[in-house]
Amino acid sequence: MRRHLSSLTLRGRAFVAAGATAVVCAVGFDQPALTRVGVLVLALPLLATFVVSRRKHDPTVARTVWPRLLRAGETARIDLTIASERKRSDGALLVEDTLPYALGGRARFVLQGLGGAWERTVSYPVRSDIRGRYVVGPVVARLADPFGLVERRRPIGGTAQLTVTPRVVPLPAVPLTGGWQGAGEHRPQAFASGSAEDVSVREYRRGDDLRRVHWRSSARIGELMVRREEQPWEAHATVLLDNRRLAHRGQGPASSLEAAVIAAASVAMHLEQHGYAVQLCTADGIGGGAAGDPTLGAERALEHLAVVEMAHRSTLDVTWSGEQARGGVVVAVLGGFLPEDNAALRRIRHDAGAALALVLDVDQWSPSRAGLGAAAVAPVTSLAWRATALGPRDHLDVAWRELGRAPVRGGARA
């Protein structure tokens, strides 16, 4: 009973208080007429509570989220189809869709003119500038009596997931060679043999030129496939994200980690667009994508980057280097340099055909410290990496272009 009475609105509570007061006063002053009025006023909210609590048939909800995967700053649309098979009229219904704060909090709709069996579809947009994997729903229906004395909130329908990947900055084409002569090939080279039928394809993406559709592969696979611009063999590249807590400064979206995540996402997408099979690795060694599945490498990397968090460790896990980095390109997005990084970066440089690093000048994200500037890259370049610094006010595309022009310094590769 207490649970049902808790659904009384402010108006309903006022009726209860007024009715109870009238009954007490009527008894005290021996006023039978006032007693009848008090009982009537007191009975109205109790009767409304009983009627609302007896309602057994909740509306059904079907939810569609499109797209379920989008980048920060883009907009998704959520469609809710709400229906009821009750024979009696519902009049009006207020529904709220539960949303995380990053997506806007709540979306509210008033459905009116609901007579007999009914169905309504409502749509609304959601947008987030913050990466993450969000749970949308459930819908909360607010059931009320016609007098506004009682209101019950009841969740209906299920939930859905929406993944917001990091923002991707378009990067200019830069040469990734120039490291060590004869150090192993990491750029596309022509095969000595092969036929025109040996075509490399990938899944069709929105915006692809339909003239590039490869119909034979599409028929064989059962999905629309398009020709790649590169040859059937593919070079491979690894994007290393340093997500160690010790290597970063700041909190939330304005932290150096978020800048590193955006940089890693942009580099991964850029490399895939230029013919590389992309593998993502973090300080934990956990990656998104696979060298054996280059078509989806960057997209999987972005999905992993959507939920990547600070790693509570002091060293970089580079156990992947011997197999994955050998002869390929490694682009590292590094935070503050730690003494423990020497061995890890030296090993990667030994295995990779080309090693490049975007080194975040993390002290610039700390208001109490001055940035190191060009000195931030000195420990990395001393290990024969090509590197450039990146600060909070620097443009990523400019830093990438500078990285393409950066020379190799330092000692022996081994």
Secondary structure, DSSP 8 states (H G I E B T S, - for coil): -HHHHTTB-HHHHHHHHHHHHHHHHHHHHT-HHHHHHHHHHHHHHHHHHHHHHT-----EEEEEEE-SEEETT-EEEEEEEEEE--SS--EEEEEEEE--GGGTSEEEEEEEEE-SSEEEEEEEEEE-SS-EEEEE--EEEEEE-TTSSBEEEEEES--EEEEEE-------------SSTTS---S----SS--TT---EEE--TT--GGGB-HHHHHHHSS-EEE-SS-SS-EEEEEEE--BGGG----GGGSHHHHHHHHHHHHHHHHHHTTEEEEEEETTS--SSBTTBGGGHHHHHHHHHHH---B--SS---TTIIIIIBTSEEEEEE-S--TTHHHHHHHHHHHBSEEEEEEE-GGGGSTTS---GGGGGHHHHTTT-EEEEE-TTS-HHHHHHHHHH----SS---
